Amino acid sequence: MSDKDYKPDFNVYTITGEGRQKYWSKVGAAFAHRDGKKGYNIILSALPLDGKLVLIDFEEDEQRRLEAKEQPKSTKKATAA
């Protein structure tokens, strides 16, 4: 398998805010060691301010992202006050 075809095992996120103001920012990816040893190489493009990282399974995350793109965005109906 070439480096080009090597997909990560996990997407890495940092979360800021709380409740409805919670934002997930993708900051990297995690790859299983190729030599079969247990462990991951984590590549980050940014560092979290609070030091917390969340790893989400790559395949599930990509499927969720594709489904979200396919769904039409709902439009809010204007209400008379």
C-alpha angles and dihedrals in degrees: 000000000000124000088251091061095043107111122195121252092219139021112224121222139177120210125215128184130016139261114347090355093060115126126192114208119191107227104167151320138266123221127194115239109268094217092068095252115136112259145067139251108224118204115195128192092186138015124237116244093222096041094244124127130184122207117205123188106263098224094047092045094050091048091051091049092050092049091049091053092050095052114089113241112251117240120222116235115232113241125207114238 
